[in-house]
Amino acid sequence: MLLIMELLLENWAEREMTAYEIERGKPMPSLNHGYIQSRLSMFLGYKYLTAFTLLSEISIEMPSKPNCVPDIAIYPKINIDFFHDLKIMKEMPLTAIEIVSPTQSNDEILLKFERYFFAGIQSCWLVMPSLQSIYVYSYIGKFQAFNHEMKLVDVVTGIELELSEIFQ
């Protein structure tokens, strides 16, 4: 696990970071990133409203520091208490979704996926806006690739999603 953290820090140190990245500890999103994130949230939220709770940009307490902030975290249905807010989720989501930003490498995200799986997250989605595709990982090295003409199926959660609606 220490090696993973060293590699992440090494990748970050090799390039100049923006104020956003320094403050939030993650790459600055772009127009495509924001568009895909909102469409995924909208379509998943609409279709799976009663089964799951989608949380955008929530900090998740990881077994090893630092905490992680996936673009979207999919939890089993949570009853939201508006009088008692949380800043950090201690429970792991079922699925973590990461959308590649222009300054982010695939290797950087895959190292993050290793941490997610080690912590107990059951599936991870690697969203590649420029390729209009999503790779659904059930663990490191095992994934299914879906392009914008296909229906995504996450066998871990049972989620199905027409990608033509996302990459529209």
C-alpha positions in Angstrom: 0.0 0.0 0.0 2.9 2.3 0.8 4.2 1.8 -2.8 0.9 2.9 -4.2 0.9 6.1 -2.2 4.5 6.8 -3.2 3.6 6.4 -6.9 0.6 8.7 -6.6 2.6 11.4 -4.9 5.4 11.0 -7.4 3.0 11.5 -10.3 1.6 14.6 -8.7 5.0 16.0 -7.9 6.1 15.7 -11.6 3.6 18.3 -12.9 2.6 21.7 -11.9 -0.7 21.8 -9.9 -3.4 24.4 -10.0 -4.9 26.1 -6.9 -8.0 23.9 -7.3 -5.8 20.7 -7.3 -3.8 21.8 -4.2 -7.0 22.8 -2.3 -9.0 19.7 -3.1 -6.2 17.1 -3.7 -7.6 16.1 -7.1 -7.4 17.3 -10.7 -9.4 20.2 -12.0 -12.5 19.1 -13.9 -13.3 20.2 -17.4 -16.4 20.9 -19.4 -16.6 17.3 -20.6 -15.9 16.0 -17.1 -18.7 18.1 -15.6 -21.1 17.3 -18.4 -20.6 13.5 -18.0 -20.7 13.7 -14.2 -24.1 15.5 -14.3 -25.5 13.1 -16.9 -24.4 10.1 -15.0 -25.9 11.5 -11.8 -29.1 12.4 -13.5 -29.7 9.1 -15.4 -28.5 6.9 -12.5 -30.5 8.9 -10.0 -33.7 8.7 -12.1 -33.5 5.0 -12.9 -32.2 3.8 -9.5 -33.8 6.3 -7.1 -35.2 3.7 -4.8 -32.3 1.3 -4.8 -29.2 3.5 -4.4 -28.0 6.9 -3.1 -25.6 8.7 -5.4 -23.1 11.1 -3.7 -21.1 13.5 -5.8 -17.6 14.6 -4.6 -18.0 13.1 -1.1 -14.8 12.4 0.9 -14.5 8.7 1.9 -12.3 7.7 4.8 -9.8 5.2 3.6 -7.9 2.7 5.7 -4.7 4.4 4.6 -4.4 8.2 4.2 -5.2 10.3 2.3 -9.0 10.0 2.0 -10.4 9.7 -1.5 -13.1 11.8 -3.3 -14.6 9.9 -6.2 -16.5 11.9 -8.8 -19.6 9.8 -7.9 -20.0 7.2 -5.1 -22.9 4.8 -5.3 -24.2 3.6 -1.9 -27.1 1.3 -1.0 -30.1 3.6 -0.2 -29.3 6.0 2.6 -31.8 7.9 4.7 -30.6 11.4 4.6 -30.8 13.4 7.8 -30.7 17.1 6.9 -30.2 18.1 10.6 -27.0 16.0 11.0 -24.6 16.4 8.1 -21.4 14.4 7.5 -18.2 15.7 5.9 -16.6 12.3 5.6 -18.2 9.0 4.8 -16.8 6.1 7.0 -18.7 3.4 5.1 -17.4 2.4 1.7 -19.7 2.8 -1.3 -20.6 -0.2 -3.5 -19.2 1.6 -6.6 -16.8 4.5 -7.1 -16.9 6.4 -10.4 -13.9 8.3 -11.7 -14.1 10.5 -14.8 -10.7 11.2 -16.4 -9.8 14.8 -16.4 -7.4 16.4 -19.0 -4.5 16.5 -16.5 -5.1 13.1 -15.1 -3.4 9.8 -16.3 -5.1 6.5 -16.5 -2.3 5.1 -14.3 -3.2 7.6 -11.6 -6.8 6.5 -11.6 -5.9 2.8 -11.6 -3.7 3.3 -8.5 -6.7 4.9 -6.9 -8.8 1.9 -7.9 -6.4 -0.4 -6.1 -7.0 1.6 -2.9 -10.7 1.4 -3.5 -10.7 -2.4 -3.9 -8.4 -2.8 -0.9 -10.8 -0.8 1.2 -13.8 -2.9 0.2 -15.4 -1.0 -2.7 -16.9 -3.7 -5.0 -16.8 -2.0 -8.5 -15.1 1.0 -10.0 -16.0 2.8 -13.2 -13.3 4.5 -15.3 -15.1 7.0 -17.5 -13.2 8.2 -20.6 -15.0 11.2 -22.1 -12.7 11.5 -25.1 -13.3 7.9 -26.1 -17.0 8.0 -25.1 -16.5 4.8 -23.1 -16.7 3.4 -19.6 -14.6 0.6 -18.2 -16.3 -1.3 -15.3 -13.8 -2.9 -13.0 -14.8 -5.7 -10.7 -11.2 -5.8 -9.4 -7.8 -4.6 -10.8 -7.1 -6.3 -14.1 -10.7 -7.5 -14.6 -12.9 -5.1 -16.4 -15.6 -4.8 -19.1 -15.4 -2.1 -21.7 -18.5 -0.3 -22.9 -18.7 2.3 -25.7 -21.3 5.0 -26.4 -23.4 2.5 -28.5 -23.6 -0.1 -25.8 -25.6 -0.8 -22.7 -23.3 -0.7 -19.6 -24.0 -3.6 -17.2 -22.3 -3.6 -13.8 -22.7 -7.2 -12.7 -21.7 -6.3 -9.1 -24.6 -3.8 -8.5 -27.0 -4.9 -11.3 -26.9 -1.4 -12.7 -27.7 -1.1 -16.4 -27.3 2.1 -18.4 -27.7 3.0 -22.0 -24.4 4.9 -22.8 -26.0 6.7 -25.8 -27.9 8.7 -23.1 -24.8 9.7 -21.3 -22.6 10.5 -24.3 -25.3 12.5 -26.1 
